[in-house]
């Protein structure tokens, strides 16, 4: 159990990060960087993300809409920015740290149905705004589930763009919160865009001026303005923004494009952001002593000795944020062993044969015979064959599944490093059942419920009618069956905990045949030895699949073990027990937050 929470009489401090001009301006990374600065000074930090959409959570949203769905320890399916918070300042958040309009309105309506408003007319103000404030106050002092420590500072990111209709109730709630807690306990940070137009490249301040004017009219005048730009802000630009936005020029900071995002906290620190926050929040002055270790970690991202190309075979490759945690996990593992990771995005259905064939138990439509379709097929396979390793991530739906199976088959037969996550593990087992065991009709129940040989089946306790929040979610324990396997060498323990997000599992009835005749070994199982969690192949340099999602617990300086093994294999490093354990031990020294 976590230690008892530390008691403190000091008021909780709040830092609001909002944005204007355009969405996707970098509020999440700014909030994360601010968290790093405050934590490096020794304060306990937590974070809240406010998403104004009506969805209850991100669980049923397409990755093309808002990027990946990030999963927390408690099973919360949340916005990807919470993944940034966890990775940057190493906290363990819960589903309550992601507030959506849907959650708030559901809570208010349930209270109304229970008669808690005593017959009053329920309105946005005060009932919805009060519910938002109560939610923020409660979460801001909630102890970290891993450390048990009570936060001292809460960073709040308001999603969307200031001025959007759907965010108005949250703006008003935050205005009231600022008034209630006192200006000495509340700092407002505004993230804006400073574009450069024309050949001359003049930095335009008018969009930021209008954004600040809009925010100030709602009672949340910024104490700090963070300007996104292609190059550093000129001094004259800072002075102009300071004059028209009623802040000092020192409170206008530049966050220009950088080679890696881990430099953002360092960039803010060089411009005095930490001292400005300390002054605004009336905090006791401290030095960010732990930032030196962060800087050392960040430098490893720019000092790699070579490059590796990893082919990610998926269906959402048109938006890299769909696989953000996968990319970060690869990046962290690459930093740990000194390799720069280049991602080669492969659209999985481009790997499928061009002719009509049986697919998922039904006749697949013939692919276009146009030269462009043929070129896509050839290019996709060129990407796979030339990559140093292949990764098949999780996903839903049958589009591109046969392409993923073909990629697994190629890696198995050609000894190319393969990492399959969730669906990627299940399809690797399907491939073996088809092509090694000779069960041509083998498939997953997800794609063909009538297949003769079901390698993956729906878990009996999972709903088949409701999609939101009905999967096997959150942190679960996995037991590694033996110390004589790669997974044990990478994790260094027989009992591990990882986050899950799935509704299908390897069919227990197929396990014996796959292990006996297919060459796969299910070296990790759940605590009841009923569900297969990790699969390895002994006659292969690296062929590993996990039912869980190891990418959700990766940290810079503390990379995910399966990704470490994968990157080691891709770089040609030996994977004997001694070398793996020595490499893992050396990596532990790189953790910027290690005590």
Secondary structure, 3 states (H helix, E strand, C coil): CCCCCCCCCCCCEEEEEEECCCCCCCHHHHHHHHHHHHHHCCCCEEEEEEECCCCCCCCCCCHHHHCCCEECCCCCEECHHHHHHHHHHCCCCCHHHEEEHHHHHHHHHHHHHCCCCCCCCCCHHHHHHHHHHHHHHHHHCCCCCCCCCCCCEEEEEECCCCCCHHHHHHHHHHHHHHHHHCHHHEEEEEEEECCEECCCCEECCHHHHHHHHHHHHCCCCCCEEEEEECCCCCHHHHHHHHHHHCCCHHHEEEEECCCCHHHHHHHHHHCCHHHHHHHHCCCCCCCCCCHHHHHHHHHHCCCCCEEEEEEEEECCCCCHHHHHHHHHHHHHHHHHHCEEEEEEEEEHHHHCCCCCCEECCEECCCCCCCHHHHHHHHHHHHHHHHCCEEEECCCCCCCCHHHHHHHHHHHHHHCCEEEEECHHHHHHHHHHHHHCCCCCCCEECCCCCCCCCEEEEECCCCCCCCCCCCCEEEEEEEEECCCCCHHHHHHCCCEEEEEEEECEEECHHHHHHHHHHCCEEEEEEECCCCCEEEEEECCCCCEEEECCCHHHHCECCECCHHHHHHHHHHCCCCCCHHHHHHHHHHHHHHCCCCC
